[in-house]
């Protein structure tokens, strides 16, 4: 069985929020794009967090540009693994991405959101408890995680505060 690999990180020096998945699924690997499965709710959830509700309706490059502009980065916890299909429970013999190095190179980073239980379990182990960095376990955006969208959205919205500049807090 062949190994499946994650994509390069999408970050820039002013990234304030990093969203981490586990490993791209089959649809994403085929399309070579993050969250390409049409039923995955990631783009709707991320759009709600950045205040751009129509994010999921944009083309892929425009989605990434909107995330960058909002200070949001993307990556995966797993660098590569053996996994039949797309379910996290099938990940075997995984090799982690170097999250500690990535985080160390992002001076504006304030929070990390783990998209799903596997990302949280593996990612927290890799990052440990870092001073000044808030870590959030989020409900998975995957269609395999069958919670209502509204419930997922409510949990994801806690991330929004980490995107506000300190000047924005004076208007709240």
Backbone torsions as a table, in degrees:
resi	resn	phi	psi	omega
1	UNK	NA	136.9	-177.7
2	UNK	-80.7	154.2	177.6
3	UNK	-82.6	145.4	176.2
4	UNK	-108.3	140.3	-174.4
5	UNK	-122.7	151.8	177.4
6	UNK	-77.4	169.3	177.2
7	UNK	-88.9	167.1	174.4
8	UNK	-64.9	155.6	178.1
9	UNK	-67.4	149.7	173.9
10	UNK	-111.1	95.0	-178.7
11	UNK	-143.8	166.2	171.4
12	UNK	-148.1	168.2	-173.6
13	UNK	-56.1	-27.7	-178.5
14	UNK	-95.6	17.4	176.0
15	UNK	-61.6	125.4	179.9
16	UNK	-107.6	-23.6	-179.2
17	UNK	-132.2	128.4	178.1
18	UNK	-113.0	122.8	176.9
19	UNK	-101.7	123.2	-176.2
20	UNK	-117.0	123.0	171.2
21	UNK	-94.0	-171.2	178.8
22	UNK	-91.2	-67.9	-178.2
23	UNK	-157.9	136.7	-178.4
24	UNK	-56.6	142.3	176.4
25	UNK	-80.7	178.7	-176.3
26	UNK	-56.3	-46.5	-178.6
27	UNK	-63.2	-40.0	179.3
28	UNK	-68.3	-42.2	178.6
29	UNK	-62.9	-41.7	177.9
30	UNK	-62.5	-41.4	-176.8
31	UNK	-86.0	-9.0	-172.5
32	UNK	48.4	48.8	178.3
33	UNK	-143.5	144.7	173.8
34	UNK	-63.7	137.1	171.5
35	UNK	51.4	55.2	-176.7
36	UNK	-86.2	-16.0	179.9
37	UNK	-63.2	127.5	-174.9
38	UNK	-62.1	-21.8	179.7
39	UNK	-94.9	-4.2	177.1
40	UNK	-72.1	133.3	-173.9
41	UNK	-92.6	10.5	-176.7
42	UNK	-54.8	-49.3	-174.3
43	UNK	-67.2	-33.4	174.9
44	UNK	-67.8	-43.5	-179.5
45	UNK	-66.7	-45.8	178.9
46	UNK	-63.9	-38.4	177.3
47	UNK	-61.1	-41.1	177.3
48	UNK	-62.8	-42.3	-178.8
49	UNK	-62.8	-42.3	-177.1
50	UNK	-88.7	-0.6	178.4
51	UNK	79.3	24.6	177.7
52	UNK	-126.2	80.5	-172.9
53	UNK	-58.6	-23.5	-178.5
54	UNK	-92.7	14.1	-177.4
55	UNK	-53.1	-42.6	-177.5
56	UNK	-64.0	-20.2	-179.8
57	UNK	-86.8	-7.8	-179.8
58	UNK	-84.0	162.0	174.3
59	UNK	-71.8	165.6	-170.5
60	UNK	-57.9	-47.4	-178.6
61	UNK	-62.8	-37.2	177.7
62	UNK	-68.1	-34.5	175.9
63	UNK	-62.0	-48.2	-179.7
64	UNK	-63.1	-40.4	179.0
65	UNK	-62.5	-40.1	179.2
66	UNK	-65.1	-40.4	177.8
67	UNK	-64.0	-46.3	179.5
68	UNK	-59.1	-45.1	-179.0
69	UNK	-61.7	-33.0	179.6
70	UNK	-82.3	-7.2	-178.9
71	UNK	86.4	25.6	-178.3
72	UNK	-108.7	132.7	175.7
73	UNK	-113.2	162.2	-179.8
74	UNK	-131.7	144.2	169.1
75	UNK	-167.9	-175.4	178.3
76	UNK	-125.6	152.8	179.7
77	UNK	-74.5	-36.7	-176.9
78	UNK	-94.6	126.2	176.7
79	UNK	-74.7	-48.3	176.4
80	UNK	-160.3	158.3	-177.2
81	UNK	-166.0	166.7	168.3
82	UNK	-91.9	128.2	179.2
83	UNK	-157.8	111.1	170.8
84	UNK	-73.4	133.1	179.9
85	UNK	74.5	-154.4	-173.4
86	UNK	-119.0	-4.9	-174.7
87	UNK	-76.8	136.6	179.4
88	UNK	-60.1	-33.2	-179.6
89	UNK	-63.3	-16.6	-179.6
90	UNK	-94.3	0.3	180.0
91	UNK	-67.8	128.1	179.1
92	UNK	-134.3	153.3	173.7
93	UNK	49.0	52.2	-176.6
94	UNK	-86.0	152.6	172.8
95	UNK	-118.8	127.7	-175.2
96	UNK	-79.1	153.7	168.5
97	UNK	-74.1	157.4	-179.4
98	UNK	-85.5	76.1	-177.8
99	UNK	-65.1	-37.9	-177.7
100	UNK	-60.5	-42.7	178.6
101	UNK	-67.0	-41.9	179.0
102	UNK	-60.9	-49.5	-178.7
103	UNK	-60.7	-40.4	-179.7
104	UNK	-62.3	-26.7	-179.6
105	UNK	-92.3	9.1	-180.0
106	UNK	-117.9	86.5	-172.8
107	UNK	-64.8	-21.7	-178.1
108	UNK	-95.2	-3.4	-175.6
109	UNK	-62.0	130.0	-179.1
110	UNK	-117.8	-27.5	-174.8
111	UNK	-151.2	153.8	174.6
112	UNK	-125.9	129.6	174.8
113	UNK	-110.2	124.3	178.9
114	UNK	-94.4	118.0	-178.4
115	UNK	-83.1	86.5	177.0
116	UNK	105.2	163.9	-174.4
117	UNK	-65.3	-39.8	-179.6
118	UNK	-66.9	-44.4	177.5
119	UNK	-59.5	-41.9	-179.7
120	UNK	-66.2	-47.0	-177.2
121	UNK	-61.5	-48.3	-178.4
122	UNK	-75.2	-40.1	-176.7
123	UNK	-67.9	-40.8	178.4
124	UNK	-62.6	-37.4	178.2
125	UNK	-63.7	-38.8	-178.6
126	UNK	-74.7	-37.0	-176.3
127	UNK	-87.7	-27.9	-176.4
128	UNK	64.3	-163.7	178.8
129	UNK	-96.6	105.3	-179.2
130	UNK	-100.1	131.2	180.0
131	UNK	-60.9	128.1	175.7
132	UNK	81.7	1.2	-180.0
133	UNK	-112.8	120.0	179.9
134	UNK	-88.6	131.9	-178.9
135	UNK	-113.5	132.5	-177.1
136	UNK	-127.5	128.1	172.4
137	UNK	-88.5	117.1	-176.4
138	UNK	-107.3	151.1	172.4
139	UNK	-65.1	138.7	-177.0
140	UNK	-60.1	141.1	175.8
141	UNK	-81.4	-5.9	-177.2
142	UNK	-63.8	144.4	174.6
143	UNK	-65.3	-18.0	177.6
144	UNK	-71.6	-21.0	177.4
145	UNK	-96.0	100.4	-165.2
146	UNK	-91.4	45.3	171.7
147	UNK	-86.4	152.1	178.3
148	UNK	-61.9	145.2	-179.6
149	UNK	-53.8	-44.7	-178.2
150	UNK	-58.1	-37.6	177.9
151	UNK	-67.2	-44.2	177.6
152	UNK	-62.5	-46.6	-177.5
153	UNK	-58.0	-44.1	-179.5
154	UNK	-58.3	-43.2	179.7
155	UNK	-69.4	-36.1	-179.4
156	UNK	-71.5	-27.5	-173.8
157	UNK	-64.9	-16.8	176.6
158	UNK	-60.6	-24.4	-178.2
159	UNK	-70.5	-23.9	-174.6
160	UNK	-56.3	-38.8	-178.4
161	UNK	-60.0	-27.6	-177.8
162	UNK	-78.6	-8.1	178.5
163	UNK	-95.0	-12.6	-179.5
164	UNK	-74.8	136.4	171.9
165	UNK	-72.8	157.3	-179.9
166	UNK	-57.3	-31.2	177.3
167	UNK	-66.2	-29.4	-180.0
168	UNK	-69.2	-28.0	-178.2
169	UNK	-65.0	-27.5	-179.3
170	UNK	-69.3	-17.5	-179.7
171	UNK	-94.5	-3.6	-177.0
172	UNK	-81.5	NA	NA
